[in-house]
Amino acid sequence: MPELDKLDNEVAGSADITVRLPGMRVAYNGEAFDESSLADTWTEQLQQWLDQAVSAGLPEPNAMVLATADAQGLPSSRTVLCKGLDERGVVFYTNYTSAKSHDLTVTRYASVTFPWYTLHRQVTVRGEVEKVDLTEVAEYWASRPRGSQLGAWASPQSRVVDGRRALDNALSAIERRFEGVDEVPVPPHWGGWRIRPDTVEFWQGRQDRLHDRLRYVRTEDGWRVDRIAP
């Protein structure tokens, strides 16, 4: 029967993919990354690597995978965009009623990873979180495109909605609400989170999977750098 033949072919195709997965690998032949090449601070080092990711033309170089956990310890991860970087930490913006914000409100802790695959690099920042103050939120909000601002008002982030039409209708209602308003205000349920790092790890892919991992660790006296086995 045609239907069974088609199913058999799909199953066979899936099996081929499964068989190929163990053999999928990339050879990392990056240059040595050692303590002598590190910047004085994690902020400077992260900015250097971020600049290099931008120069290399990587898509979304400021994208980072955010990991959180809820009150029961169940983990979640998703990609967000880094919109702030200084000695205080890294910043991203979101809806304060979202699942990620609920997690952060409960645990007050998070981790993000910048996955620069093409450069065979990644950086992981982990630490306590705090909300960004209203002045900084307003400054960033003003830099967003109007469409993004209206979308932030319209979306009940992380909640179940009754189809795409519900979102489109909500956006239309918000567009009417702010029609003729030059400056869309910041929603009361929207703002930023800052991760204040306890550790910042820089990972450089190396040959034979003996990667270089250098980690800045916050101490009572400042910061130290540890080399971590790959």
Disulfide bonds with the S-S distance in Angstrom:
none
